[in-house]
Amino acid sequence: MRNPRQREAMADELVIAIGLVWGHLSAGQFEQALRLARGCQRVWPEEKRLEVMAIYAAVELYQPLDAQSRASLASVDCKEWTDLVLRRADSPAARRT
């Protein structure tokens, strides 16, 4: 039997969605991750994890990091993740395109 406090009342569907996006990111399938994350954001528009995963996927696809995305990253309570995305966005490879 599952402990109800185990997941801070997060819906099973949201857990699965985050896992699927994460799986695409881990496999280097950034276009699929971005499409899936953006679709999931329509269902869960307030879910910050989906938002930052979409931002990361976009950065990996060499899309520019706009001011709104930077502000979203700054509002997430995970400095390591924010630093990673900003480092990737500001890398010489990202600036070439």
C-alpha positions as CSV (number, residue, x, y, z in Angstrom):
1,M,0.0,0.0,0.0
2,R,1.3,3.4,-1.0
3,N,1.9,6.1,1.7
4,P,-0.3,9.1,0.8
5,R,2.3,11.6,2.1
6,Q,5.0,10.0,0.0
7,R,4.5,12.3,-3.0
8,E,3.1,15.5,-1.6
9,A,-0.2,14.8,-3.2
10,M,1.2,14.9,-6.7
11,A,-1.0,13.2,-9.2
12,D,0.2,10.0,-10.7
13,E,-0.2,11.4,-14.2
14,L,2.1,14.3,-13.4
15,V,4.8,12.0,-12.0
16,I,4.6,9.9,-15.2
17,A,4.8,13.1,-17.4
18,I,7.8,14.4,-15.5
19,G,9.5,11.0,-15.8
20,L,8.8,10.8,-19.6
21,V,10.2,14.3,-20.2
22,W,13.2,13.4,-18.0
23,G,13.7,10.2,-19.9
24,H,13.9,12.0,-23.3
25,L,16.4,14.5,-21.8
26,S,18.5,11.7,-20.4
27,A,18.5,10.0,-23.8
28,G,19.5,13.2,-25.6
29,Q,16.2,13.4,-27.4
30,F,15.8,17.1,-26.8
31,E,13.2,17.9,-29.5
32,Q,10.9,15.2,-28.2
33,A,11.5,16.4,-24.6
34,L,10.6,19.9,-25.6
35,R,7.5,19.0,-27.4
36,L,6.3,16.7,-24.6
37,A,7.2,19.3,-21.9
38,R,5.3,22.0,-23.7
39,G,2.3,19.8,-24.1
40,C,2.3,18.8,-20.5
41,Q,2.5,22.5,-19.5
42,R,-0.9,23.0,-21.1
43,V,-2.3,20.4,-18.6
44,W,-0.2,21.6,-15.6
45,P,0.6,25.3,-16.4
46,E,1.9,26.0,-12.9
47,E,4.4,23.1,-12.7
48,K,7.8,24.6,-12.5
49,R,9.7,21.3,-13.1
50,L,8.1,21.0,-16.5
51,E,8.9,24.6,-17.3
52,V,12.6,24.3,-16.5
53,M,12.9,21.0,-18.3
54,A,11.4,22.7,-21.4
55,I,13.8,25.5,-21.0
56,Y,16.7,23.1,-20.8
57,A,15.6,21.2,-23.9
58,A,15.2,24.4,-25.8
59,V,18.7,25.5,-24.8
60,E,20.1,22.1,-26.0
61,L,18.4,22.8,-29.3
62,Y,20.3,26.1,-29.5
63,Q,17.2,28.3,-29.0
64,P,18.0,31.6,-27.4
65,L,17.4,32.0,-23.7
66,D,15.0,35.0,-23.3
67,A,14.5,37.2,-20.3
68,Q,11.3,35.3,-19.3
69,S,13.1,32.0,-19.3
70,R,16.0,33.4,-17.3
71,A,13.5,34.8,-14.7
72,S,11.8,31.4,-14.5
73,L,15.1,29.7,-13.9
74,A,15.9,32.2,-11.2
75,S,12.6,31.4,-9.4
76,V,13.4,27.7,-9.2
77,D,14.9,26.5,-5.9
78,C,17.7,24.5,-7.5
79,K,20.9,26.5,-8.1
80,E,22.7,23.5,-9.7
81,W,20.0,23.1,-12.3
82,T,19.9,26.9,-13.0
83,D,23.7,27.0,-13.3
84,L,23.7,24.1,-15.7
85,V,21.1,25.6,-18.0
86,L,22.8,29.0,-18.0
87,R,26.2,27.5,-18.6
88,R,24.8,25.6,-21.6
89,A,23.0,28.7,-22.9
90,D,26.1,30.8,-22.6
91,S,28.5,28.2,-24.1
92,P,30.3,29.1,-27.4
93,A,28.5,26.3,-29.2
94,A,25.1,27.9,-28.4
95,R,26.3,31.3,-29.7
96,R,27.4,29.9,-33.0
97,T,23.8,29.4,-34.3
